[in-house]
Each structure stands twice: as C-alpha cells, then as structure tokens.
Amino acid sequence: MKLLLDLDLDQAQFWFNGSQVGTTWSWSRNNTIQKRIAANDFYGPLQTTADECYYDDYWFGDEAWVPVELTSFTGNVNSLGQVVLNWETATEVNNQGFEIERRTETSEFRTVGFVEGNGTTTQQNSYSYIDKAAEQGVNYYRLKQVDFNGTYSYSDVVEVEITSPVTFELAQNYPNPFNPSTIINYSIPEAGNIRLSVYNLVGEEVAVLVNGFSQAGSFEVTFDASNLSTGVYLYKLQSANSVQTKKMMLLK
C-alpha cells in the first residue's frame, strides 16, 4: 500500500497490491491551502520535492469522518428538577468539544450549552452538563460533536421528562457560609404569586430576590450580598398557601 503525491502537478494516487485504487485527485484543495497531509509539511526545511516519504493513517469515503467514539449518552432529572446529561467517549481525535442542543414538542433544536473536548486521546473520558432552564414536560437532547476543523456529527437523541414538583420546598443555600454571593434553589408545585426575600436578625427586609407570578417548577437564584455586612440572615419563600424560612451566614 502506498500513496503517491506529485507536488508540482498537485495530484495524488493511492496504490494497493500494485494497482491504483480509485482515481487521481487534487490533494491540496486546489492550492487554496498550504500543501499538507496529516501533520507533515512538504515545504519544511528537511523535505523537498525530490524526497521519498512514508505516510499512514488514511481514510477513504464520501462523507467527512468525525473520529470520536461515543459509547454512551444519557439524561435524567435531579432533585432540583434540572436535567443532567452524561456521556462517555472511548477515543477522541481532533475533538474541539460538544454543543448541547435541546428541543421540546413545539420547538426546534437550539444550542443551550457547550462542553470542551479533550482533543486527541485514546483514554476513556466522561462528560456532563446540567440544563437548569429546561421546561416542564418532555425535552429532547442531542450532542453536536465538533472537530477543530469544523467537521461535526450528531449523537442519538435522548428524551427527558420533567414533571411538576410535588412539594413546596426551599433548599439550603450553597455555599454556606458565603462571600459575597450564594445560590438559593426552591420549588413550587403550582403556578401562582411567590416572594423570595432576605431579612436580617431584627426582621428588616434587606433584599427581594423574586416577587411576582411564577409557573410551577424548580428554580435557582443568586443572592449577591456585596453591600451587606458579616452576619446571619434569614431568607423566606412565600406563596398563597405556604411559607418556608432558612438561615444563611455571610462571612467577609
């Protein structure tokens, strides 16, 4: 097996067992890019058009090859009502990363996130992505794996269903203690007006994080306490029928 390259005429031929396989082709993309094959530079200081060279690792076909072996792709819903996607690869070549795409029953696929790949590796790699903005009902996800040269390929589609939370719940903030910001998660079982506010220990309201109508579901907000002093604060979630309060500590 051998590959014959004519640098002057910009032609290439592939030979196997003494016979040419396929037709002669232009391998430099009509001189629009520097003449290269794989990682070898024909115009490098150690190589001229008179030299004989050896190359391997060829692929022939009508479609672009995306050399990433995806071994699994799954999705589930965590305790906060967020969609957690997990996938694994066995090998990767020239892998820039993965675009995460989502659609619903009434919408088309659109990109909702990106996870960087590991370039070229023969080791197994695990990836994950949390979609905090998925809608109630059935959501469909797929991965768009993109190479550094722009070549891409889609994974199979996984289906994840988000059902309305069954309880009214205000989660403990994290991190706690915090400085200067922290995350608060909460869930409400039915649509209605809600209010999420923060108080100091003498009962003064120091911040209002959410105030108004909300659909049922699980939500996440960030509380920035840059303008407050060190101390213990209370945060309270109120709806028409329920109230929950928890403590958090700002430590500067």
Contacts in CASP RR format, 6 or more apart in sequence:
PFRMAT RR
TARGET T0000
AUTHOR 0000-0000-0000
METHOD contacts of the structure
MODEL  1
MKLLLDLDLDQAQFWFNGSQVGTTWSWSRNNTIQKRIAANDFYGPLQTTA
DECYYDDYWFGDEAWVPVELTSFTGNVNSLGQVVLNWETATEVNNQGFEI
ERRTETSEFRTVGFVEGNGTTTQQNSYSYIDKAAEQGVNYYRLKQVDFNG
TYSYSDVVEVEITSPVTFELAQNYPNPFNPSTIINYSIPEAGNIRLSVYN
LVGEEVAVLVNGFSQAGSFEVTFDASNLSTGVYLYKLQSANSVQTKKMML
LK
1 14 0 8 1.000
1 15 0 8 1.000
1 16 0 8 1.000
1 17 0 8 1.000
2 14 0 8 1.000
2 15 0 8 1.000
3 12 0 8 1.000
3 13 0 8 1.000
3 14 0 8 1.000
3 15 0 8 1.000
3 37 0 8 1.000
3 55 0 8 1.000
3 58 0 8 1.000
4 12 0 8 1.000
4 13 0 8 1.000
4 14 0 8 1.000
4 15 0 8 1.000
5 11 0 8 1.000
5 12 0 8 1.000
5 27 0 8 1.000
5 37 0 8 1.000
5 42 0 8 1.000
6 12 0 8 1.000
7 35 0 8 1.000
7 42 0 8 1.000
7 49 0 8 1.000
8 49 0 8 1.000
10 26 0 8 1.000
10 27 0 8 1.000
10 28 0 8 1.000
10 30 0 8 1.000
10 31 0 8 1.000
10 35 0 8 1.000
11 24 0 8 1.000
11 25 0 8 1.000
11 26 0 8 1.000
11 27 0 8 1.000
12 24 0 8 1.000
12 25 0 8 1.000
12 26 0 8 1.000
12 27 0 8 1.000
13 20 0 8 1.000
13 24 0 8 1.000
14 20 0 8 1.000
14 21 0 8 1.000
14 22 0 8 1.000
14 58 0 8 1.000
14 60 0 8 1.000
15 21 0 8 1.000
21 60 0 8 1.000
27 35 0 8 1.000
27 37 0 8 1.000
28 34 0 8 1.000
28 35 0 8 1.000
28 36 0 8 1.000
34 41 0 8 1.000
34 43 0 8 1.000
35 42 0 8 1.000
35 43 0 8 1.000
36 42 0 8 1.000
37 55 0 8 1.000
38 55 0 8 1.000
38 57 0 8 1.000
40 47 0 8 1.000
40 53 0 8 1.000
40 55 0 8 1.000
41 47 0 8 1.000
42 49 0 8 1.000
47 53 0 8 1.000
59 65 0 8 1.000
64 151 0 8 1.000
65 151 0 8 1.000
66 145 0 8 1.000
66 147 0 8 1.000
66 151 0 8 1.000
66 152 0 8 1.000
66 153 0 8 1.000
67 91 0 8 1.000
67 92 0 8 1.000
67 93 0 8 1.000
67 94 0 8 1.000
67 95 0 8 1.000
67 147 0 8 1.000
68 89 0 8 1.000
68 91 0 8 1.000
68 92 0 8 1.000
68 93 0 8 1.000
68 95 0 8 1.000
68 145 0 8 1.000
68 153 0 8 1.000
69 89 0 8 1.000
69 90 0 8 1.000
69 91 0 8 1.000
69 92 0 8 1.000
70 87 0 8 1.000
70 88 0 8 1.000
70 89 0 8 1.000
70 143 0 8 1.000
70 145 0 8 1.000
70 155 0 8 1.000
71 88 0 8 1.000
71 89 0 8 1.000
71 90 0 8 1.000
71 124 0 8 1.000
72 86 0 8 1.000
72 87 0 8 1.000
72 88 0 8 1.000
73 85 0 8 1.000
73 86 0 8 1.000
73 87 0 8 1.000
73 143 0 8 1.000
73 155 0 8 1.000
73 156 0 8 1.000
73 158 0 8 1.000
74 85 0 8 1.000
74 86 0 8 1.000
74 87 0 8 1.000
74 158 0 8 1.000
75 83 0 8 1.000
75 84 0 8 1.000
75 85 0 8 1.000
75 86 0 8 1.000
75 141 0 8 1.000
75 158 0 8 1.000
75 160 0 8 1.000
76 83 0 8 1.000
76 84 0 8 1.000
76 160 0 8 1.000
77 83 0 8 1.000
77 84 0 8 1.000
77 160 0 8 1.000
77 161 0 8 1.000
77 162 0 8 1.000
78 84 0 8 1.000
78 130 0 8 1.000
80 171 0 8 1.000
80 185 0 8 1.000
80 187 0 8 1.000
80 218 0 8 1.000
80 220 0 8 1.000
81 162 0 8 1.000
81 165 0 8 1.000
81 187 0 8 1.000
81 217 0 8 1.000
81 218 0 8 1.000
82 130 0 8 1.000
82 131 0 8 1.000
82 132 0 8 1.000
82 134 0 8 1.000
82 218 0 8 1.000
82 220 0 8 1.000
83 130 0 8 1.000
83 131 0 8 1.000
83 134 0 8 1.000
83 139 0 8 1.000
83 141 0 8 1.000
83 160 0 8 1.000
83 162 0 8 1.000
84 128 0 8 1.000
84 129 0 8 1.000
84 130 0 8 1.000
84 131 0 8 1.000
85 100 0 8 1.000
85 128 0 8 1.000
85 129 0 8 1.000
85 130 0 8 1.000
85 131 0 8 1.000
85 141 0 8 1.000
85 158 0 8 1.000
86 126 0 8 1.000
86 127 0 8 1.000
86 128 0 8 1.000
87 98 0 8 1.000
87 126 0 8 1.000
87 127 0 8 1.000
87 128 0 8 1.000
87 143 0 8 1.000
87 155 0 8 1.000
88 124 0 8 1.000
88 125 0 8 1.000
88 126 0 8 1.000
88 127 0 8 1.000
89 95 0 8 1.000
89 118 0 8 1.000
89 124 0 8 1.000
89 125 0 8 1.000
89 127 0 8 1.000
90 124 0 8 1.000
91 121 0 8 1.000
91 122 0 8 1.000
92 117 0 8 1.000
92 118 0 8 1.000
92 119 0 8 1.000
92 120 0 8 1.000
92 121 0 8 1.000
92 125 0 8 1.000
93 119 0 8 1.000
93 120 0 8 1.000
94 119 0 8 1.000
94 120 0 8 1.000
94 147 0 8 1.000
94 148 0 8 1.000
94 149 0 8 1.000
95 117 0 8 1.000
95 118 0 8 1.000
95 119 0 8 1.000
95 120 0 8 1.000
95 145 0 8 1.000
95 146 0 8 1.000
95 147 0 8 1.000
95 148 0 8 1.000
96 116 0 8 1.000
96 117 0 8 1.000
96 119 0 8 1.000
96 146 0 8 1.000
96 147 0 8 1.000
96 148 0 8 1.000
96 150 0 8 1.000
97 114 0 8 1.000
97 115 0 8 1.000
97 116 0 8 1.000
97 117 0 8 1.000
97 145 0 8 1.000
97 146 0 8 1.000
98 114 0 8 1.000
98 115 0 8 1.000
98 117 0 8 1.000
98 127 0 8 1.000
98 143 0 8 1.000
98 144 0 8 1.000
98 145 0 8 1.000
98 146 0 8 1.000
99 111 0 8 1.000
99 113 0 8 1.000
99 114 0 8 1.000
99 143 0 8 1.000
99 144 0 8 1.000
99 146 0 8 1.000
100 111 0 8 1.000
100 112 0 8 1.000
100 113 0 8 1.000
100 114 0 8 1.000
100 115 0 8 1.000
100 129 0 8 1.000
100 131 0 8 1.000
100 141 0 8 1.000
100 143 0 8 1.000
100 144 0 8 1.000
101 109 0 8 1.000
101 110 0 8 1.000
101 111 0 8 1.000
101 112 0 8 1.000
101 141 0 8 1.000
101 142 0 8 1.000
101 143 0 8 1.000
101 144 0 8 1.000
102 109 0 8 1.000
102 110 0 8 1.000
102 112 0 8 1.000
102 131 0 8 1.000
102 134 0 8 1.000
102 139 0 8 1.000
102 140 0 8 1.000
102 141 0 8 1.000
103 109 0 8 1.000
103 110 0 8 1.000
103 139 0 8 1.000
103 140 0 8 1.000
104 135 0 8 1.000
104 137 0 8 1.000
104 138 0 8 1.000
104 139 0 8 1.000
104 140 0 8 1.000
105 138 0 8 1.000
109 140 0 8 1.000
109 142 0 8 1.000
111 144 0 8 1.000
112 131 0 8 1.000
112 133 0 8 1.000
113 129 0 8 1.000
115 127 0 8 1.000
115 128 0 8 1.000
115 129 0 8 1.000
117 125 0 8 1.000
117 127 0 8 1.000
118 125 0 8 1.000
119 148 0 8 1.000
131 139 0 8 1.000
131 141 0 8 1.000
132 220 0 8 1.000
134 160 0 8 1.000
134 162 0 8 1.000
135 162 0 8 1.000
136 162 0 8 1.000
136 163 0 8 1.000
136 164 0 8 1.000
136 215 0 8 1.000
136 216 0 8 1.000
136 217 0 8 1.000
137 161 0 8 1.000
137 162 0 8 1.000
137 163 0 8 1.000
138 159 0 8 1.000
138 160 0 8 1.000
138 161 0 8 1.000
139 159 0 8 1.000
139 160 0 8 1.000
139 161 0 8 1.000
139 162 0 8 1.000
140 157 0 8 1.000
140 158 0 8 1.000
140 159 0 8 1.000
140 160 0 8 1.000
141 157 0 8 1.000
141 158 0 8 1.000
141 159 0 8 1.000
141 160 0 8 1.000
142 154 0 8 1.000
142 155 0 8 1.000
142 156 0 8 1.000
142 157 0 8 1.000
142 158 0 8 1.000
143 154 0 8 1.000
143 155 0 8 1.000
144 152 0 8 1.000
144 153 0 8 1.000
144 154 0 8 1.000
144 155 0 8 1.000
145 152 0 8 1.000
145 153 0 8 1.000
145 154 0 8 1.000
145 155 0 8 1.000
146 152 0 8 1.000
164 189 0 8 1.000
164 190 0 8 1.000
164 216 0 8 1.000
164 217 0 8 1.000
165 187 0 8 1.000
165 188 0 8 1.000
165 189 0 8 1.000
165 216 0 8 1.000
165 217 0 8 1.000
165 218 0 8 1.000
166 189 0 8 1.000
167 187 0 8 1.000
167 189 0 8 1.000
168 187 0 8 1.000
168 188 0 8 1.000
168 189 0 8 1.000
168 237 0 8 1.000
168 239 0 8 1.000
168 241 0 8 1.000
168 242 0 8 1.000
168 244 0 8 1.000
169 186 0 8 1.000
169 187 0 8 1.000
169 244 0 8 1.000
170 184 0 8 1.000
170 186 0 8 1.000
170 235 0 8 1.000
170 236 0 8 1.000
170 237 0 8 1.000
170 244 0 8 1.000
170 245 0 8 1.000
170 246 0 8 1.000
171 184 0 8 1.000
171 185 0 8 1.000
171 186 0 8 1.000
172 246 0 8 1.000
172 248 0 8 1.000
173 182 0 8 1.000
173 183 0 8 1.000
173 184 0 8 1.000
173 223 0 8 1.000
173 235 0 8 1.000
173 246 0 8 1.000
173 248 0 8 1.000
174 182 0 8 1.000
174 183 0 8 1.000
175 182 0 8 1.000
176 182 0 8 1.000
176 248 0 8 1.000
176 249 0 8 1.000
177 248 0 8 1.000
177 249 0 8 1.000
177 250 0 8 1.000
177 251 0 8 1.000
178 225 0 8 1.000
178 248 0 8 1.000
178 249 0 8 1.000
178 250 0 8 1.000
178 251 0 8 1.000
179 225 0 8 1.000
179 250 0 8 1.000
179 251 0 8 1.000
179 252 0 8 1.000
180 224 0 8 1.000
180 225 0 8 1.000
180 226 0 8 1.000
180 250 0 8 1.000
180 252 0 8 1.000
181 222 0 8 1.000
181 223 0 8 1.000
181 224 0 8 1.000
181 225 0 8 1.000
181 226 0 8 1.000
182 222 0 8 1.000
182 223 0 8 1.000
182 225 0 8 1.000
182 248 0 8 1.000
183 220 0 8 1.000
183 221 0 8 1.000
183 222 0 8 1.000
183 223 0 8 1.000
184 196 0 8 1.000
184 209 0 8 1.000
184 220 0 8 1.000
184 221 0 8 1.000
184 222 0 8 1.000
184 223 0 8 1.000
184 235 0 8 1.000
185 218 0 8 1.000
185 219 0 8 1.000
185 220 0 8 1.000
186 196 0 8 1.000
186 218 0 8 1.000
186 219 0 8 1.000
186 221 0 8 1.000
186 237 0 8 1.000
187 217 0 8 1.000
187 218 0 8 1.000
187 219 0 8 1.000
188 194 0 8 1.000
188 214 0 8 1.000
188 216 0 8 1.000
188 217 0 8 1.000
188 219 0 8 1.000
188 239 0 8 1.000
189 216 0 8 1.000
189 217 0 8 1.000
190 216 0 8 1.000
191 213 0 8 1.000
191 214 0 8 1.000
191 215 0 8 1.000
191 216 0 8 1.000
192 213 0 8 1.000
192 214 0 8 1.000
192 239 0 8 1.000
192 240 0 8 1.000
193 212 0 8 1.000
193 213 0 8 1.000
193 214 0 8 1.000
193 239 0 8 1.000
193 240 0 8 1.000
194 210 0 8 1.000
194 211 0 8 1.000
194 212 0 8 1.000
194 214 0 8 1.000
194 237 0 8 1.000
194 238 0 8 1.000
194 239 0 8 1.000
195 208 0 8 1.000
195 210 0 8 1.000
195 211 0 8 1.000
195 212 0 8 1.000
195 236 0 8 1.000
195 237 0 8 1.000
195 238 0 8 1.000
196 208 0 8 1.000
196 209 0 8 1.000
196 210 0 8 1.000
196 211 0 8 1.000
196 221 0 8 1.000
196 235 0 8 1.000
196 236 0 8 1.000
196 237 0 8 1.000
196 238 0 8 1.000
197 205 0 8 1.000
197 207 0 8 1.000
197 208 0 8 1.000
197 209 0 8 1.000
197 211 0 8 1.000
197 235 0 8 1.000
197 236 0 8 1.000
197 238 0 8 1.000
198 205 0 8 1.000
198 206 0 8 1.000
198 207 0 8 1.000
198 208 0 8 1.000
198 209 0 8 1.000
198 223 0 8 1.000
198 233 0 8 1.000
198 234 0 8 1.000
198 235 0 8 1.000
198 236 0 8 1.000
199 205 0 8 1.000
199 206 0 8 1.000
199 233 0 8 1.000
199 234 0 8 1.000
199 235 0 8 1.000
199 236 0 8 1.000
200 206 0 8 1.000
200 233 0 8 1.000
200 234 0 8 1.000
201 231 0 8 1.000
201 232 0 8 1.000
201 233 0 8 1.000
201 234 0 8 1.000
203 234 0 8 1.000
206 228 0 8 1.000
206 233 0 8 1.000
207 223 0 8 1.000
207 225 0 8 1.000
209 221 0 8 1.000
209 223 0 8 1.000
209 235 0 8 1.000
210 219 0 8 1.000
210 221 0 8 1.000
223 235 0 8 1.000
225 233 0 8 1.000
225 250 0 8 1.000
228 250 0 8 1.000
229 250 0 8 1.000
229 252 0 8 1.000
230 250 0 8 1.000
230 251 0 8 1.000
230 252 0 8 1.000
231 249 0 8 1.000
231 250 0 8 1.000
231 251 0 8 1.000
232 247 0 8 1.000
232 248 0 8 1.000
232 249 0 8 1.000
232 250 0 8 1.000
233 247 0 8 1.000
233 248 0 8 1.000
233 249 0 8 1.000
233 250 0 8 1.000
234 245 0 8 1.000
234 246 0 8 1.000
234 247 0 8 1.000
234 248 0 8 1.000
235 245 0 8 1.000
235 246 0 8 1.000
235 248 0 8 1.000
236 243 0 8 1.000
236 244 0 8 1.000
236 245 0 8 1.000
237 243 0 8 1.000
237 244 0 8 1.000
237 245 0 8 1.000
END
